[in-house]
Amino acid sequence: MLLCFDVARAVIGAIAATLVIGGVVTKNSFEQLGVPNHPVGKPTGMALFIVGWLLAAYILSSGRTTTLAKAAVVLSCLGILGSVLRMKAVMSKGGKPNMIFPLIFALSWVVLSVLSAQGLPLWGQAAGVAAAALVLGSMMGLLPKQRKHAVVDGPGMPMFTGAWVIVVALNALKR
């Protein structure tokens, strides 16, 4: 199987990933500083996050051969975006989010990661599963503990970033 790396697709994917990561870092930084509703930090973080996920939905779904595959990627991106926004809204009011939202988040990341490796040899599929494991380990395991203990530079964010590198790279491979 001949694989080619699409640099333009990788660059756009990297921009989307950078926006998402930048939004997470901005929002989390202001929360760590004790000002979760900062008049500049909160909307900036939210805007970066939302625009990043919309761009990700576009670039990660482009080039898919079937409408179903495109729809699955877009719905995965929107599932992640929507579940995070809902969980953050509930938590900002001191509530505990309904368990359906973390489930949607987790399943959407698994689907997105697996679809990023669709049509690739076994090493690519393994990388897709690794991306999902990195995200779930960081966002549902390490980052909540880091926030609780005010750890700013723990392993959670590098794991999340690594998952994005994998997803962007797999998506840039032309099958």
LUMMIDO-796511 format. One line per field, with one value per residue: residue number from 1; residue in three letters; x, y, z of N, C-alpha, C, CB in turn. Coordinates in steps of 0.001 Angstrom, whole numbers. Glycine has a CB too. Example, Ala and Ser with C-alpha at 12.3 -4.5 7.8 and 13.67 -1.06 7.14 Angstrom:
BEGIN
n: (1  2)
res: (ALA  SER)
npx: (13190  12850)
npy: (-5690  -2250)
npz: (7800  7080)
capx: (12300  13670)
capy: (-4500  -1060)
capz: (7800  7140)
cpx: (13200  12900)
cpy: (-3300  30)
cpz: (7800  7870)
cbpx: (11308  14084)
cbpy: (-4473  -598)
cbpz: (9046  5725)
This chain:
BEGIN
n: (1  2  3  4  5  6  7  8  9  10  11  12  13  14  15  16  17  18  19  20  21  22  23  24  25  26  27  28  29  30  31  32  33  34  35  36  37  38  39  40  41  42  43  44  45  46  47  48  49  50  51  52  53  54  55  56  57  58  59  60  61  62  63  64  65  66  67  68  69  70  71  72  73  74  75  76  77  78  79  80  81  82  83  84  85  86  87  88  89  90  91  92  93  94  95  96  97  98  99  100  101  102  103  104  105  106  107  108  109  110  111  112  113  114  115  116  117  118  119  120  121  122  123  124  125  126  127  128  129  130  131  132  133  134  135  136  137  138  139  140  141  142  143  144  145  146  147  148  149  150  151  152  153  154  155  156  157  158  159  160  161  162  163  164  165  166  167  168  169  170  171  172  173  174  175)
res: (MET  LEU  LEU  CYS  PHE  ASP  VAL  ALA  ARG  ALA  VAL  ILE  GLY  ALA  ILE  ALA  ALA  THR  LEU  VAL  ILE  GLY  GLY  VAL  VAL  THR  LYS  ASN  SER  PHE  GLU  GLN  LEU  GLY  VAL  PRO  ASN  HIS  PRO  VAL  GLY  LYS  PRO  THR  GLY  MET  ALA  LEU  PHE  ILE  VAL  GLY  TRP  LEU  LEU  ALA  ALA  TYR  ILE  LEU  SER  SER  GLY  ARG  THR  THR  THR  LEU  ALA  LYS  ALA  ALA  VAL  VAL  LEU  SER  CYS  LEU  GLY  ILE  LEU  GLY  SER  VAL  LEU  ARG  MET  LYS  ALA  VAL  MET  SER  LYS  GLY  GLY  LYS  PRO  ASN  MET  ILE  PHE  PRO  LEU  ILE  PHE  ALA  LEU  SER  TRP  VAL  VAL  LEU  SER  VAL  LEU  SER  ALA  GLN  GLY  LEU  PRO  LEU  TRP  GLY  GLN  ALA  ALA  GLY  VAL  ALA  ALA  ALA  ALA  LEU  VAL  LEU  GLY  SER  MET  MET  GLY  LEU  LEU  PRO  LYS  GLN  ARG  LYS  HIS  ALA  VAL  VAL  ASP  GLY  PRO  GLY  MET  PRO  MET  PHE  THR  GLY  ALA  TRP  VAL  ILE  VAL  VAL  ALA  LEU  ASN  ALA  LEU  LYS  ARG)
npx: (841  627  1369  862  1925  -30  735  -598  -3069  -2183  -1183  -3505  -4931  -3193  -3463  -6146  -5944  -4173  -5740  -7809  -6313  -5123  -7416  -8239  -6012  -6007  -8549  -8318  -6078  -6958  -8898  -7254  -5955  -7886  -9883  -12281  -14277  -13177  -13251  -11928  -10338  -12095  -14039  -12182  -10819  -13001  -13828  -11554  -11529  -14056  -13959  -11713  -12627  -14672  -13222  -11642  -13613  -14241  -11736  -10914  -12947  -12907  -12046  -12883  -14281  -16940  -20273  -21253  -18910  -17851  -19920  -19792  -17298  -17698  -19877  -18618  -16699  -18441  -19811  -17830  -17242  -19819  -20372  -18301  -18754  -21271  -20705  -18864  -20520  -22393  -20689  -19621  -21613  -21527  -22567  -22909  -22133  -24434  -23936  -24075  -22780  -19876  -19688  -20496  -18400  -16160  -16805  -17019  -14383  -13095  -14296  -13546  -10719  -10316  -11469  -9685  -7616  -8631  -8515  -5785  -2695  -2038  -301  -1086  -3732  -3283  -2013  -4157  -5848  -4138  -4106  -6731  -6596  -4672  -6012  -8301  -7101  -5781  -7716  -9887  -8811  -6111  -6062  -8387  -7587  -5206  -6212  -7680  -5663  -4233  -2143  -221  1573  1440  1349  -955  -1711  447  -88  -2634  -1984  -201  -1970  -3430  -1411  -1014  -3597  -3800  -1584  -2248  -4574  -3535  -2359  -2594  -4590)
npy: (-1175  2121  5105  8561  11696  14387  17564  20051  19334  18406  20763  22364  20708  20805  23481  23515  21753  23217  25444  24233  23115  25457  26801  25119  25309  28073  28479  26644  27712  30201  29257  27897  30074  31073  32651  31844  32992  35083  38166  38348  36044  33758  34018  34085  31631  29897  30637  29959  27184  26365  27267  25848  23160  23184  23698  21413  19447  19994  19618  17051  15508  15920  14551  12015  8968  8184  9333  8541  8070  10665  11959  10589  11421  14217  14246  13071  15031  17163  15958  15766  18500  19525  17997  18732  21506  21452  20022  21792  24040  23119  22437  24942  26123  24851  22329  18752  17100  15228  11765  11006  12850  12728  10159  10491  12180  10441  8242  9625  10526  8053  7053  9089  8868  6237  6395  8165  6535  4906  2628  2372  492  -2010  -756  1912  1775  933  3203  5002  3943  4326  7125  7656  6434  8052  10546  9922  9001  11327  13503  12470  11243  12099  15029  16038  15321  16750  19381  19441  19283  21538  21335  22516  21946  19109  15666  15464  17418  17220  14584  14878  16664  15046  13112  14626  15188  12648  12121  14197  13605  10990  11594  13113  11343  10097  7641)
npz: (0  -933  624  911  2184  2922  2978  3119  4179  6631  7763  8017  9727  11915  12609  13425  15620  17225  17835  19340  21479  22424  23291  25388  27099  27661  28914  31094  32383  33365  35096  36918  37970  39527  38491  36864  35315  33883  32110  29655  29340  29557  27344  25244  25435  25054  22456  20898  21322  20277  17555  16766  16970  15058  12720  12799  12408  9769  8336  9115  8154  5450  2290  2858  1686  1690  2358  4804  6306  6369  7773  10212  11208  11428  13229  15425  16094  16708  18793  20756  21112  21886  24214  25942  26201  27441  29823  31028  31380  33264  35402  35963  37350  39684  39637  38987  36056  34044  33526  30869  29280  29707  28656  25987  25203  25508  23772  21355  20969  20700  18343  16525  16603  15719  13166  12021  11400  9514  6862  6899  7352  9928  11805  11640  12499  15098  16055  15935  17921  20065  20176  21029  23554  24795  24920  26458  28791  29590  29620  31041  33161  34203  33965  35439  38064  38236  38110  40490  42397  41827  39950  37451  35325  34625  33384  31817  29773  27838  26998  25836  23780  22354  21417  19603  17732  16664  15550  13643  11995  11071  9682  7630  5952  2755  1391)
capx: (0  1388  812  1477  1614  -597  1237  -1635  -4046  -1523  -1090  -4837  -5209  -2382  -4078  -7339  -5478  -3600  -6862  -8460  -5384  -5018  -8641  -8196  -4974  -6466  -9637  -7799  -5149  -7742  -9510  -6193  -5658  -9006  -10818  -12843  -15160  -12435  -13950  -11180  -9867  -13157  -14520  -11087  -10650  -14173  -13801  -10502  -11982  -15172  -13475  -10821  -13384  -15378  -12207  -11281  -14692  -14096  -10531  -10839  -13966  -12644  -11305  -13503  -14861  -18392  -21022  -21342  -17625  -17797  -20883  -19293  -16230  -18311  -20654  -17660  -16169  -19515  -20088  -16797  -17474  -21058  -20302  -17415  -19450  -22334  -20098  -18305  -21627  -22955  -19678  -19412  -22685  -21355  -23256  -22197  -22770  -25036  -22914  -24178  -21850  -18558  -19795  -20478  -17034  -15268  -17147  -16704  -12934  -12735  -14723  -12693  -9377  -10354  -11711  -8466  -6749  -9389  -7842  -4340  -2251  -2189  419  -1912  -4881  -2771  -1780  -5469  -6279  -3247  -4573  -7920  -6154  -4010  -7021  -9138  -6254  -5460  -8872  -10829  -8058  -5079  -6358  -9230  -6776  -4279  -6962  -8045  -4467  -3602  -928  -345  2383  1488  1407  -2223  -1716  1284  -792  -3688  -1304  304  -3106  -3720  -352  -1320  -4809  -3473  -678  -2991  -5517  -2790  -1913  -3530  -4631)
capy: (0  3362  6206  9869  12644  15629  18619  21067  18763  18369  22137  22777  19907  21345  24749  23149  21204  24312  26237  23469  23046  26822  27090  24352  25890  29398  28309  25996  28622  31165  28519  27660  31359  31423  33558  31069  33824  36272  38745  38125  34666  32779  34029  33766  30181  29268  30889  29126  25804  26145  27413  24723  21934  23313  23497  19986  18700  20202  19030  15613  14826  16091  13453  10721  8455  8002  10301  8005  8319  12111  12269  10039  12297  15489  14007  12846  16355  17915  15277  16202  19921  19711  17403  19560  22760  21172  19689  23023  24898  22559  22543  26346  26469  24017  21053  17595  16778  13924  10846  10838  13744  12092  8998  11027  12640  9288  7516  10469  10480  6726  7001  10004  8310  5045  6837  8801  5457  4078  2311  2268  -812  -2254  247  3114  1510  934  4612  5586  3490  5002  8510  7628  6121  9241  11561  9483  8993  12685  14362  11889  10690  12953  16468  16367  15218  17879  20584  19332  19523  22746  21006  23188  21318  17661  14914  15444  18215  16596  13416  15414  17204  13901  12504  15481  14975  11377  12261  15058  12866  9921  12206  13663  10263  9763  6202)
capz: (0  -1043  1397  677  3248  2393  3853  3316  5110  7940  8280  8457  10914  13016  13019  14203  16892  18011  18344  20410  22615  22942  24034  26643  27956  28104  29888  32296  33071  34141  36203  37900  38614  40400  37813  35751  34490  33472  30962  28414  29294  29305  25956  24328  25480  24442  21010  20313  21410  19352  16178  16522  16714  13781  11683  12852  11757  8327  7743  9375  7351  4020  1697  3163  446  1761  3148  6158  6975  6624  8827  11471  11688  11839  14457  16517  16484  17358  20056  21705  21371  22642  25555  26769  26512  28417  31120  31591  31810  34499  36463  36324  38292  40864  39494  38461  34773  33830  33017  29427  28609  29623  27777  24617  24994  25347  22546  20203  20761  20184  16940  15760  16520  14862  11789  11508  10929  8581  5605  7081  7856  11358  12602  11661  13354  16478  16404  16191  19249  21032  20304  21891  24913  25342  25251  27573  29986  30040  29878  31996  34277  34796  34071  36598  39284  38230  38479  41901  43207  41296  39203  36167  34283  34765  32127  31088  28544  26801  26463  24969  22608  21604  20717  18451  16740  16005  14725  12491  11104  10410  8742  6493  5072  1678  1154)
cpx: (889  662  1573  1029  1177  -249  163  -2680  -3472  -1461  -2450  -5249  -4453  -2944  -5315  -6938  -4926  -4695  -7555  -7582  -5233  -6244  -8668  -7192  -5422  -7525  -9120  -6857  -5902  -8460  -8485  -5824  -6799  -9983  -11434  -13748  -14488  -13057  -13219  -10816  -10929  -13642  -13423  -10876  -11788  -14162  -12744  -10954  -13058  -14706  -12548  -11578  -14171  -14419  -11775  -12351  -14581  -12909  -10475  -11885  -13692  -11796  -11855  -14273  -16371  -19025  -21121  -20058  -17471  -18706  -20389  -18194  -16812  -19085  -19745  -17103  -17224  -19906  -19097  -17048  -18702  -20982  -19410  -18111  -20534  -21757  -19536  -19404  -22208  -21973  -19449  -20482  -22642  -22039  -22347  -22887  -23350  -23996  -22986  -23135  -20412  -18563  -19753  -19060  -16114  -15544  -16807  -15203  -12492  -13090  -13818  -11298  -9324  -10580  -10501  -7526  -7432  -8615  -6330  -3967  -2373  -1487  -383  -3119  -4470  -2518  -3103  -6002  -5433  -3685  -5787  -7525  -5470  -5024  -7826  -8342  -5982  -6702  -9834  -10125  -7152  -5478  -7319  -8460  -5790  -4993  -7274  -6869  -3644  -2238  -1089  378  2543  1471  130  -2202  -761  635  -1875  -3083  -767  -792  -3460  -2676  -642  -2516  -4521  -2593  -1418  -3940  -4803  -2269  -2979  -3441  -4708)
cpy: (1242  4459  7478  10813  13955  16763  19673  20591  18711  19760  22602  21991  20416  22668  24453  22638  22294  25194  25527  23459  24427  27217  26379  24976  27244  29266  27700  26909  29634  30487  28274  28940  31834  32412  32850  31879  35123  36829  38602  36646  33657  32833  33700  32261  29457  29445  30028  27669  25501  26222  26258  23443  22007  23125  22032  19143  18805  19422  17522  14834  14943  14930  12083  10260  8292  9086  9847  8271  9805  12480  11771  10917  13614  15308  13728  14179  17170  17283  15686  17648  20117  19158  18228  20860  22540  20855  20939  23942  24410  22735  23991  26837  25588  22667  19946  17192  15369  13026  10620  11697  13231  10869  9438  11482  11462  8545  8319  10471  9134  6635  7883  9422  7096  5440  7542  7769  4556  3869  2194  851  -875  -1209  1534  2950  1502  2370  5317  5203  4171  6448  8575  7374  7322  10295  11146  9441  10382  13457  13795  11314  11708  14413  16810  16295  16376  19162  20589  19669  20721  22461  21586  22419  19818  16984  14955  16199  17666  15342  13849  15936  16074  13204  13309  15307  13692  11515  13093  14302  11751  10475  12736  12593  9976  8275  5926)
cpz: (0  -282  1069  1783  2618  3362  4131  4317  6524  8564  8793  9704  12126  13513  13872  15581  17797  18598  19502  21653  23253  23754  25379  27605  28505  29188  31191  33080  33921  35301  37307  38646  39521  39794  36602  34831  34067  32184  29624  28270  28935  27856  24940  24275  24792  22922  20323  20244  20365  17898  15816  16202  15415  12613  11642  12157  10246  7760  7960  8583  5851  3511  2028  1926  488  2624  4600  6940  7299  7790  10182  12057  12197  13145  15650  17018  17223  18691  21135  22105  22263  24055  26476  27155  27566  29792  31790  32109  33135  35658  36896  37306  39535  40790  38997  37167  34762  33160  31508  28716  28594  28700  26313  24266  24675  24042  21295  19914  20212  18697  16077  15566  15597  13404  11191  10917  9905  7284  5710  7520  9384  12216  12707  12557  14829  16941  16699  17561  20327  21248  21228  23337  25568  25768  26472  28873  30512  30467  30921  33216  34935  34978  35213  37923  39376  38641  39975  42803  42710  40655  37808  35066  34490  33401  31285  29775  27489  26191  25480  23666  21732  20819  19480  17359  15957  15068  13481  11499  10362  9361  7505  5544  4028  1435  -303)
cbpx: (-958  1593  868  1096  2834  -2158  2469  -2308  -4470  -107  -573  -5873  -4859  -925  -4459  -8171  -4415  -2654  -7871  -8758  -3998  -4823  -9857  -7828  -3652  -7025  -10751  -7078  -4259  -8757  -10095  -4955  -5372  -8487  -10097  -13614  -16445  -10917  -14195  -9900  -9287  -14332  -15114  -9786  -10539  -15465  -13532  -9197  -12512  -16286  -12743  -9933  -14328  -16070  -10984  -11102  -16062  -13931  -9281  -11012  -15345  -11935  -9902  -14454  -14244  -18739  -22421  -21633  -16446  -18201  -22247  -18772  -15201  -19253  -21621  -16503  -15684  -20738  -20051  -15378  -17650  -22201  -19781  -16093  -20070  -23205  -18982  -17464  -22726  -23298  -18359  -19416  -24051  -21853  -24415  -22167  -21767  -26338  -23036  -25591  -21891  -18089  -21094  -21488  -16525  -15419  -18627  -17194  -12202  -13462  -16202  -12599  -8886  -11463  -12913  -7754  -6283  -10751  -8173  -3845  -790  -1662  1797  -2358  -5531  -1464  -1031  -6449  -6168  -1774  -4922  -8913  -5201  -3045  -7961  -9737  -4951  -4742  -9616  -11653  -7247  -3864  -6943  -10428  -6019  -3641  -8266  -8555  -3598  -3442  -671  201  3743  319  1731  -3292  -1353  2648  -1410  -4469  -160  964  -4326  -3787  1050  -1595  -5952  -2757  497  -3769  -6287  -1636  -1594  -3223  -5795)
cbpy: (-4  3766  5908  10437  12859  15509  19278  21417  17349  17789  23104  22573  18457  21531  25620  22077  20138  25155  26519  22021  22505  27804  26690  22870  26043  30204  27423  24711  29353  31873  27178  27083  32418  31980  34873  29904  34136  35939  40185  38999  34303  33019  35385  34477  29711  29856  32378  29245  25514  27175  28764  24502  21654  24681  24412  19519  19213  21692  19683  15342  15394  17443  13523  10819  7147  6608  10510  6502  7839  12904  11650  8616  12561  16027  12830  11923  17134  17998  13765  16047  20686  19060  15961  19862  23359  20004  18636  23756  24941  21059  21933  27224  26342  24736  21202  16408  16928  14033  9527  11196  15084  11684  8213  12212  13396  8331  7161  11901  10771  5601  7448  11365  7929  4074  7762  9581  4627  4714  3342  3305  -1088  -3617  538  3468  171  91  5340  5158  1938  4962  9102  6548  4921  9834  11799  8105  8309  13445  14597  10808  9525  12896  16962  15422  13876  18046  20679  17928  18277  23773  19448  24606  21968  17168  13502  16003  19653  16231  12583  16543  18141  12918  12397  16946  14898  10288  12908  16356  12274  9104  13337  14489  8986  10567  5557)
cbpz: (1217  -2529  2915  -734  4191  2194  3231  1980  4653  7810  7181  7323  10663  12571  11771  13460  16653  17148  17223  19952  22163  21799  23216  26371  27175  26917  29299  31924  32055  33242  35707  37212  37553  41670  37371  36290  35245  33262  31223  28384  30592  30256  25631  24758  26912  25033  20727  21130  22811  19603  15995  17717  17866  13683  11931  14324  12222  8024  8329  10861  7666  3746  2124  4418  114  2320  2557  6115  6091  5361  8503  11262  10569  10728  14256  16048  15240  16439  19864  21093  20044  21918  25476  26023  25239  27938  30943  30544  30734  34311  35994  35063  37614  42042  38561  39494  33634  32966  33717  28941  29262  31014  28069  24467  26233  26533  22542  20444  22065  20989  16801  16464  17905  15330  11741  12619  12098  8286  4601  8119  7426  11698  11988  10264  12975  16583  15260  15121  19369  20542  18915  21416  24897  24315  24058  27278  29693  28938  28598  31324  33818  33958  32768  36653  39320  36841  37663  42212  43218  42407  39152  36261  34229  35616  32426  31941  28859  27389  27605  25690  23032  22538  21647  18878  17427  17049  15541  12957  11907  11434  9424  6992  5883  369  1864)
